[in-house]
Amino acid sequence: MTIPLRPTTSDVAPIAAAPVRGALASLSLALLLSSLGTSIANVGLPVLAQAFSASFQQVQWVVIAYLLAMTALIVSAGRLGDLIGRRRLLMAGILLSTAASALCGLAPALWVLIAARTLQGLGAAVMMALAIAMVGEAVPKEKTGRAMGLLGTMSAIGTALGPSLGGVLIALAGWRAIFLVTVPLGLLAFLLARHCLRDGEKSNPAPRQGFDLAGTLLLALVLVAYALAMTIGRGSFGMLQAGLLAAAAAGTGAFLLAEARVKSPLFRPVMLRDPVLAPSLAINLCVATVMMTTLVVGPFYLSRGLGLDTAMTGAVMSIGPLISTVSGVLGGRIVDRLGAGNMVIAGLAAMAAGALALCALPGLAGYIAGIAVLTPGYQLFQAANNTMVMTGVAAGQRGVISGMLGLSRNLGLITGASVMGAIFAAALGGADAAAAAPDVIATGMRLTFAVAAGLIIAAIAIAGVARFADARRADAAGEM
């Protein structure tokens, strides 16, 4: 059975009468909140350990619980939105995330905070999966690239701004502020979604299908095993991590076999044979891995390698988010004008140049130059890749495909934090990053971003092969 990834005429719903700007504001806020939740709590772990008289191993679950819930359920959230209505589920996800944020800020005990963060991660999974899926219902097709660029900007800003914003809030108002700050934003996102988004599914009703609960649970277990393997070791790798990775691999095989036999699966494995989707997911994972590297390695290089104080380090780290505010929408406009396929490779080429600059150029000027090239390249890639995938998806599959894009990004972020962090640590030759000499930190920086550049070059190769194969298929179809 073949899944129609290309939409038919009946799949394309008319553009909503609700204001496009309001709809995009709602979707942008949803993505900002889900991304901000990923990174804003990290900076507060030392304070939380003191506040709750807990060890680091205990308080790190404040971060891990959110990450596990979001990663494990993002594909299932997208599929559920396809079945019951994306607007309805998005609003529920925003409310759940907002209520959970309030509970985090009021938590009297660490276990309450961890439970609330799990609920917050579930809401984030819904928001991340459905925000991109609903672009096709919010904007005209010819402006899809601009919308994807805006959403990519908000996602990048949320991830990169989290640590610096969290540090400021903790200094001014204590750790509870890092959770309570998202409550008014969540309420605003809900009100905008309620008034400006439409029920696109109602204009094209589909037969009611069952929800694959068994597949959802199996996929969640697989993703939890992988995420735990990448996070609980803090860069080390032992028997526990090896066992979790083996369980994740075995579970993946079992999941794919089960989905091929289910009448109404979470997604059909044949989707992974799609010439657009499969390469895009692989490339998205590589790109997210590299972007997380800047957040993991950058602060050590700036503070220890270049001797910058905390305020100056934060200011330099904010350059990426500032560039994102301009380059995302601009990149989307370029995608609309020049085509998504070409701009995927162009964005990757810019990222490779930026990673090489971070590897080769010394000093603060070299770091800023690398970020100034890497960040627009990332935004251009995101806009182009999301546009290329989502404009070729049937309306009934938008949620699950968007969830798969979000999943590949999250897995890349997890992998980047663990694997690239381990490469950086290995490059230091056993020295503690917090106390290593500046020249040792600089060497670690160069090696880590050399690996990052290699990942992007591999991504360019994947994109090039996919483009060549697609051209061959088009030529063959034209000759028939």
N, C-alpha and C positions, 0 to 999 in steps of 0.2 A: 504493500500500500504506500503510495507516495503522498507526502504532505505538501499542499500547495503553499510554498513560500511566496510566490508571486501573486499579488492580489488580482482578483477579477473585478469587473466593473461594479458588481453588487457589494464588494468588500469596502469600497471607498465611500465613506459617509460624507455628506456635505459639510462644509465648514460651519462651525458653530456661529450662532448669532451673538453669543456672549462676547464681550470685548477680548480681543486677542491678548492685549497687554496684561489684563487681569489674570487670564488663564496662565500666561507664561510666568507671571509673578508668583502665582500659587505653586506651579511646578518647580520653579527655581528655588523658592523657599523650602519646599519639601526636600530637594536634593541637598541644599545647604545644611539643613538640620541633620540629615542622616550622615553626611560627611563630617560635620563638626563633631557629632557624637563619637566618631571613630577616634579622634585625636585629642579632644579637649581635656579628657580625664587623665591622660598620661602624666602631664606635668604635676598633677595633684597627688600622685601616689605617695611621695614622702610625707606630705601633710596628712593624708588619710591614715597612714600607718601610725602616726603620732596621735591623731584624734581618736582612733579606735583601739589604741594599744595593741596593734597587730603587726605581724611580720610582713616583709615584702611579698613573700609567697602567698600570703592571704589576701593582701590588698590588690595584688595584680589581677585577681579575678574580677575586679571592678571593670577592667579593660577587656579581659578575656571573655567574660559573660556576654558583653555587648557584641563583640566581634563574632563569637560563636553563633549567637541567635541570628544575627543579620546574615552571616554567610550560609548557615545551614538552611534557612527558610526563604531565601530570596527568589529562587526559581519557583518554589511552590506558591509564593505570594503572587508572582506574575501569572501563573496558571489559574489560580483562584480568581484573580481579577478578570481573566478572559471568560470565566464561566458565570460569575455572578454580577459583573459590572465593575469596570475599573474606577469610575468616579466614586461609587459607593464605598468600595474597599479602600481607596486612597484616603477618603475622609475619615474612615474608621482608623486607618493606620496613623494619620496625623493626630487624631484624638488620643489614641493609645500612647504614642510617643510623648505627647505633651503631658498627659496625666502621669506617665512614668517618670518624666523629668521632674515634675513637682514632687513626686514621692522620693526620688533620689535626693533632692535638696532638703527634704524634711526627715530623712531616714535617721532613726534613733540608734541603729545598730548596723554593723557591717553586713550581716546576712540580709537585712532588709535592703540595703543599698545594692548588693549584688543581685538580689531578686528583681529589684526595680530596673536595674540596668539590663537584665535579660528581657524584660517587657519592652524597654526602650529599644533594644536591638530588634525585636520582632516588629515594632512599628517602623523602624528604619528600613527593614527589609521590604516592607510594603511600599514605603515612599520611594525607595531607590528603584524598585522594579517597575512601578507604575508611572512614575514621572516621565521617563523617557518613552514608555509605551503610549502615553496620551498625547504626545506631540502631534501625531498624525490627525488627532481630533481637534487640536487647538489652533493649528496654523495651516495656511495653504501649502500645498506640496512644494511649490517653487521657493518657499521660505523655510523649508525644513532645516537646511544647513545653518541658517542664522539662529534658529531656535536651539538646535543641538549645540552650537557654539556657546550660547548663553548658559545652557544647562551644564555644559562642561566647565565653564568658568566658575559657576557657583559650586560645583563639586570640588574643583581644585582649590578654590578659596577656603571652603570649609575644612578640607583636610590639612592644608598648609597653615591656616590661621589659628587652628585649635591650640597648639602649644603656647603661642605668644599671647593669645587672648586669655587662655586659662591662667597663665602666670600673672597677668595684670589683675584679673578678677580675684584671684586668691590673695594677692597683695592688698587689694582695696577692701574686700568684703568677706574673705574666708572661702573655704572650699565649697560650701553649699552654693555659692554664687555661680560656679561653673555649670551647675545643672539648672538652677532657677532661671538663668539668663535666656534659656531656650523656650521657656513657657509662653511669654508674650508673642514670640515669633511663631510658635506653633499655633496659637489661637488665631493669629493673623492669617497664616497659611490655610487654616480650616475655613475661615470666613471667605477668603478669596476662592477656595475650591468650591464652596457651596454656591456662591453667586456667579462665578465666571466659568466654571467647567460644565460640560454637558454630558449627558448619557449617550455617548456615541453608539453604544450597542443597541439601543432601543430602535434606531432607525434601520437596523439590519438584524432582526432577531435570528438567533441560531438555535438549533435543537438542543434541549437540555442534555448535558452530559454529566457523568459521574466524576467525582474527584478522586484521584488515585492516592488514597491515604497511605496504603502500604508502600508505594513508591516514594511518597513524601518522607515517611519515617526512615526508609532505607537510605535515601539520598542524604538526609539530615545526619544520620549516623556516620556515613562516609565522610562528609565534610567536617563534622566535629572531630573525627579521628585525625584527619589531615591537619586541621587548624591547631589541635592540641599538640601534635608532633612538631609543628613549626613554632609554637609559642611557649610551651611550658619549660623548655630547656634553656631559654634565654641565650640562644646561640650555640649551646653544647649539643652533642648528639650521642645518645647512649642506647641501651637495649630497649628502654621504654619508648623512645622516639622511633626506633626501628620497628618495634612491634606495632605501633600505631600506624606507621606508613604502610606496613604489610597488610594490616586490617583495612586500611583505606583502599589499597589496590584491589584486594579480594572483594571488598564490598562494591567497588565500581563495576567489576565484572558481573557480579550478581545483579546489580541494579540494571545494567544494560540488558541482560538476559530477561529479567522480569518485565522490563518496559516493552520489550519486543513481543510479549505474549498477552499483555493486558489490553482489554477492549478499549478503555479510555485512559491512556497513560498520562503521566505527568508531562512527558514529551517523548516523541518517537525517535529511537536511535538513528533512523534514516536521515533525520535533520542534520546530523553531523557529517553527512556526505555532501551537503549543499556546498557548492564551490565558493559561495560568498561567506556563509556563516562560519564554517569551520576555520578557515585561515584568520578571519577577523577575531575569533575568540582567542586563538593562540597568540596572535600579535598583541591583543589587548592585555593579556597576562604578562607578556614580556615588558610592555611599556609601563604598566603599573608597578612592576618590580623595580624598574629603573627610577621611577619617580619617588618611590618610597626610600630609595637609597639616598636621595638628597636630604630627606628628613632624618635619616638615621645617622649618616656620616657627616653631613654639613655642620651641625652644631659643634661636634668635636673638633673639626678642622678649623672652624672660625675661632673657637675659644682657646683650644690648646695649641693648634698649629700656628695660628696667626696672632694669638695673644689678645684677642678682643675681649672687652668686659661684657657682662651679661646684657646690658642695654644695647651695646653696639652689635652684639651677636643677634639679638632679636630684631634690630633694625635691618640688618643685612638679610636675615631669613625672611623678612616681610617683602623683599624685592620681588620674589616669585609671585606671591598673591597679587601684588600691585600690577605686575605685568599681565597677569591673568585677566584682570578686570577689563583690559583693553583688547588683548589678543584673542580672547575667546570669541566675542561677537564678530570681530574683524575676520577671524579665521572662518567663521560660519558664512560670512558674505562671500569670501573667496571660494568656498565649497559650492555655494549656489551658482556662482558665475562660471567656475572652471571645471566642475565635476568632482564627485566624491572619490572616484577611483584614483585619479591622478594626484589628488591632494593627500591621500593616505600615504603614498610614497614620499611626497614632498615633505610632509610633516615628520615622517620617520627620518628622512635625510637631515633635517634640521636638528632633530633630537640626537642623532649620531654625532653631528658636528659639535653640539653643546656638550655631550658626554666626553668627547675627545678634548675639548677645550678645558673642561674641569680636570682632566687627566694630565694635560700637558702644560697649561699656562700657570705660572706661579703667582702667589700673593693674592691680595684682596681683589685687585683689578681683574686677575685671571678668573677668580671665582665668580665675580659679578658678570663678566663677559660670558662665561659658560652658562650661567643661569639665564641670562638675557637671550640666549639662543635656544637653550633647551626648552624653556617654558612656552614660548610661542609655537615651537614645533609640536609640543605635546597637545596644546589646545587645537592646533590645526588638525592633527591626527584624530583627536577625539571627535571633533565635529564631523570630519569626513567619514570616519569608521562607523559612528553611530548612524549617520545619514545613509550610508551605503547599505547597512544591514536593515534598518527599520523601514526604509522606503520599499524594500523588496519583500515585505512580510505581509501575509494575508491578515485581515483585521482580527480574525479569531485567534491568531497566534502572537499578536503583538506583546501581550503581557509576558508570556513564557520566554520569548526570545529576548525581550528587554531584561528579564531576570537572569538569563544566561550571560548577557553582556555584563551585568552587574556582578555576577558570580565570578567571571573571569577576572574582573578588576579587583575584587576583594581577595581572591586567591593570589593575585600578583602582589598586592599590598602585604599580605601575610608572608609570602615567600621573600619579598624584598627585605622586610624587617628581620627575618630570621637568617636566610642564606647570605644576603649581602652584608648583614651585620657580622656574621661569622667570618666571611672573607676579610672584612676590615680588621676584625680581631686577630685573625691569623697573620695578616700582613704586619701587625705590630710586633710579631715575634714573641708573644706571650706577655708583653708589657700591658699594664692597666691603662686603658684609654684615658682615664681621668687624671693619670699622673705621667703619661708617656712624654718623652721629649718632643719638641716641635718638629724636628726633622723626621722622627719616626712616624708621627701623625701624618705628615705630608706624604711620606712613602705609602702609608696605608691608603690615603686618599687617592693617590695616583693609581695604585693597583686596583682598588675597588671600582673606580670609574673606567678603567681599562676593560674590566669584565662587563660593566654596564654598557659600554660602547659596543662590545662584542655581541651582547644580547640584542641591541638595536639593529646591528648589521644583520644578524640572523633573522630578525623580524622583516627587514627590507627584502631579504632573500625569499622569505615565505610569501610576502606580498607580490614580489616579482613573478614567482612561479605561478601563483594564483591568477595574476593578470594574463600571463602567457597562455595558461590553460584555458582561461575564459575566451581569449581571442581565437584560439584554435577551435573551440566549440562553436563560436559565432561564425567562423569561416566555413566549418563543416555544415552548419545549419543553412548557410546561404547557398551552398552548392547543391543542397537537396531539392 
